């Protein structure tokens, strides 16, 4: 599909809220523009590459993740949900959403005009392989979903930051966290039911890094920014990426 | 027009257990099921030195421009998750947590909008896909 990457940005630049629209495609991923200055932005990195705001990077909000509706609702019973907008759909002459098959992550639905915009390619992984991409400092690192399925907890230190990358096979959801809590650096094990347990205090943690049972109850791990992407999109936007393997 | 009315009805009836028809009338160009051939891709690793701005060095002709092909959602309405009937359990969502407030964006919708200019508890965010 079209990179399969949901990303949350802080749209405030210089005290002003920018709102964005769709401009085009480059590197197989969306190019956006802002309505305030018409500057152009890369969706995957939040980099402004043309216009008044060129050189600006939007700050990324690290607490978003892809998952299934069942998992999200079970984890967050009080969640709200964006509603379908009938006006939008009427105006566009369509319904404002894709058939399920066309938006399935990792699906091979890249029209040729998308492919032609990809200037930077690497065949270390299959183009369509899903990865969880994490950026710590200036170092991008990709964790292939296939590897995460066998190793649902990965612990590493990147640039002196001890991180943990989690994968829940039931929902196909990945997330990354700083694994320090106070003076402690925790280590985690899969505990079933989409939860993790830390070996130091035996506390139970959700996929959102919230402790729901045990001595650390109500503690939140600090999220590390990451996103899911097909390999082609991650690589094209982060050509200096390294790839984790077990 | 009929589809539009049907959809309005479906949304209105959402709380009563009706499901949205899960097939949209998406434009045919974006439903191109043909996977690209390997030769469609530029076969190189550009090996840029660190810190090089990467976008500017590619000519604009490499871009596919289709300005406003998709319109963003701005400050969309939301509904309580407990009342949602238009999602199936296995449907993919993109969830965001901000200060403990959880919001879910159905992927079938945001993959279409590409941008949701939103606020959670007054704090502006831009969700892009």
Interface residues (C-beta under 8 A of the other chain):
Chain A: X1 X2 X5 X6 X7 X8 X9 X10 X11 X12 X17 X18 X19 X20 X21 X22 X23 X24 X25 X26 X30 X31 X32 X33 X42 X43 X47 X49 X50 X55 X58 X61 X63 X64 X65 X66 X67 X68 X69 X70 X72 X73 X75 X76 X77 X78 X79 X80 X81 X82 X83 X84 X85 X86 X88 X89 X90 X91 X92 X93 X94 X95 X96 X97 X98 X99 X100 X102 X103 X104 X105 X108 X109 X110 X111 X112 X113 X114 X115 X116 X117 X118 X119 X120 X121 X122 X127 X138 X172 X208 X232 X239 X240
Chain B: X3 X4 X7 X8 X11 X20 X22 X23 X24 X25 X26 X27 X29 X30 X31 X32 X33 X34 X35 X36 X40 X41 X42 X43 X44 X45 X46 X47 X48 X50 X53 X54 X55 X56 X58 X62 X63 X64 X65 X66 X67 X68 X69 X70 X71 X72 X73 X74 X76 X77 X78 X79 X80 X81 X82 X84 X86 X87 X88 X89 X90 X91 X92 X93 X94 X95 X96 X97 X98 X102 X103 X104 X105 X106 X107 X108 X109 X110 X111 X112 X113 X114 X115 X116 X117 X118 X124 X125 X126 X127 X128 X129
